[in-house]
Amino acid sequence: MTLETMTTETMTTTDLAGERAGGSRADGRSRDDAWAVMERFYAAEAAYVAAGGFGKAGYDEVAAHLDPEVVLHQAPGLPFTGTGTWRGHEGMERFLAAFSEVWESMEFLEQEHWGDGDTVVVRNRVRFRARATGREVDTLILQLVTVRDGRMLECRPFYWDPAAVADVCAYRPAGHGTV
């Protein structure tokens, strides 16, 4: 396994300038390997959120990076997790609608990844700005991702500090009162 660290600036430069004819990249990786797929997905996801999400942003660019049988497993207790499991293109669109209602913006500050082929573990340092409060949180999210045929098939994110994420949104999960 290799370790690569990328900032948002280098991620964009690598993704856009690194492509070569025939579906491979200048660095020799396939356009369909898990990290290449996630680079494109993260860019589409951030653009969708920034545009306002459901009803305000086009979903086609996000959907282009998702397998028809995609499954997202979210941890409970966050303002955008809903049932915790989101399936297929429609489920992901519903998830991103809820996610976009909560977040005004998301900025990838640092990304590291390990893996190759169809599996990657990504460590994201992300800054979110909450729509309801205007407050920001800088947090870490670790994701285990698998891809199939150049599209995300499954994603399991793990938030370093879910309480801080919920707090910046002034969100209290059911069963958690204030003291």
C-alpha positions in Angstrom: 0.0 0.0 0.0 1.1 3.5 -0.6 0.4 6.7 1.2 -0.3 9.9 -0.6 -1.3 13.2 0.9 -3.1 15.8 -1.2 -4.5 19.2 -0.6 -7.6 20.4 -2.4 -5.4 22.4 -4.8 -3.2 19.5 -5.8 -6.2 17.1 -5.9 -7.8 19.3 -8.5 -4.6 19.7 -10.5 -3.8 16.0 -10.5 -7.4 15.0 -11.4 -7.7 17.4 -14.3 -4.2 17.4 -15.6 -3.3 13.8 -14.9 -5.7 12.2 -17.4 -4.3 10.6 -20.6 -5.9 9.1 -23.6 -7.1 5.5 -23.1 -8.4 6.0 -19.5 -5.1 6.0 -17.6 -3.6 8.8 -15.7 -0.1 10.3 -16.0 0.8 8.7 -12.7 0.0 5.2 -14.2 -3.2 4.6 -12.2 -6.4 3.6 -13.9 -9.2 6.2 -14.2 -11.4 3.5 -12.5 -9.3 2.8 -9.4 -10.9 3.6 -6.1 -9.0 6.8 -5.4 -9.5 8.2 -8.9 -13.2 7.6 -8.6 -13.3 9.2 -5.1 -11.5 12.3 -6.4 -14.2 12.9 -9.0 -17.0 12.1 -6.5 -15.7 14.5 -3.9 -15.5 17.3 -6.4 -19.1 16.7 -7.6 -20.4 16.3 -4.0 -18.8 19.6 -2.9 -20.2 21.4 -6.0 -23.7 20.0 -5.3 -23.6 21.2 -1.7 -22.3 24.6 -2.6 -25.1 25.0 -5.2 -27.7 24.4 -2.5 -28.5 20.7 -2.9 -31.8 19.2 -3.9 -33.9 21.4 -6.1 -31.1 23.9 -6.6 -28.3 21.8 -7.9 -28.1 19.2 -10.7 -27.6 15.7 -9.4 -26.4 14.1 -12.6 -22.7 14.9 -12.0 -22.9 13.2 -8.6 -24.8 10.2 -9.9 -22.2 9.7 -12.7 -19.8 8.5 -10.0 -22.2 6.1 -8.2 -22.9 2.4 -9.0 -26.7 1.8 -9.5 -26.5 -0.5 -6.4 -24.5 2.0 -4.2 -24.9 1.8 -0.5 -23.9 4.5 2.0 -23.8 3.5 5.7 -24.0 6.5 8.0 -23.5 6.4 11.8 -26.5 7.4 13.9 -26.6 10.6 15.9 -25.8 13.1 13.2 -28.1 15.7 11.6 -28.0 14.1 8.2 -27.9 10.4 8.8 -31.6 9.6 8.7 -32.1 5.9 8.7 -28.4 5.3 8.6 -28.4 3.3 5.3 -29.0 4.9 1.9 -29.3 2.7 -1.2 -29.2 3.3 -4.9 -29.2 6.5 -6.8 -32.5 7.6 -5.3 -31.2 6.9 -1.8 -28.0 8.8 -2.4 -30.0 11.7 -3.8 -32.2 11.8 -0.7 -29.1 11.6 1.5 -27.4 14.5 -0.3 -30.6 16.5 -0.1 -30.6 16.0 3.8 -26.8 16.7 3.8 -27.2 19.9 1.8 -30.0 21.1 4.1 -27.5 20.9 7.0 -24.4 22.2 5.3 -23.9 25.4 3.4 -20.4 24.5 2.4 -17.7 21.8 2.7 -14.1 22.2 2.0 -11.6 19.4 1.8 -8.5 20.7 3.6 -6.4 17.5 3.5 -6.8 14.1 2.1 -4.7 10.9 2.6 -5.6 7.6 1.1 -4.4 4.0 1.3 -5.3 1.1 -1.0 -5.5 0.3 -4.6 -7.8 -1.3 -7.2 -11.4 -1.4 -6.0 -10.9 -0.5 -2.3 -9.6 2.7 -0.6 -9.5 4.1 2.9 -9.6 7.9 2.8 -8.8 10.2 5.7 -10.5 13.6 5.0 -9.9 16.7 7.0 -13.0 18.7 6.1 -14.3 22.1 7.1 -18.1 22.3 7.1 -20.3 25.5 7.5 -23.7 24.8 8.9 -26.7 26.5 7.2 -28.7 27.0 10.3 -26.0 28.5 12.5 -23.4 29.8 10.1 -20.8 28.1 12.4 -17.9 26.0 11.1 -16.4 22.8 12.2 -13.0 21.4 11.1 -13.2 17.6 11.5 -11.7 14.3 10.4 -13.7 11.7 8.6 -12.3 8.2 7.7 -14.1 6.4 4.9 -13.8 2.8 3.7 -14.9 2.8 0.1 -15.3 0.1 -2.6 -15.8 0.7 -6.3 -17.1 -1.3 -9.1 -16.7 -0.5 -12.8 -15.4 3.0 -12.1 -18.2 4.0 -9.7 -18.6 4.0 -5.9 -20.4 0.9 -4.7 -20.2 1.2 -0.9 -19.1 3.8 1.6 -18.7 3.6 5.3 -17.7 7.0 6.9 -16.5 7.2 10.5 -16.5 10.7 12.0 -13.8 11.5 14.5 -16.0 13.8 16.6 -19.7 13.4 15.8 -20.7 15.5 18.9 -18.8 18.5 17.5 -20.5 18.0 14.1 -23.9 17.9 15.7 -23.1 20.8 18.0 -22.1 23.2 15.2 -25.5 22.5 13.7 -27.3 23.0 17.0 -28.7 19.5 16.5 -29.7 17.1 19.3 -30.4 13.5 18.3 -33.6 11.9 19.6 -33.1 10.8 23.2 -30.3 13.3 23.9 -31.7 16.3 26.0 -29.7 19.2 27.1 -28.3 19.4 30.6 
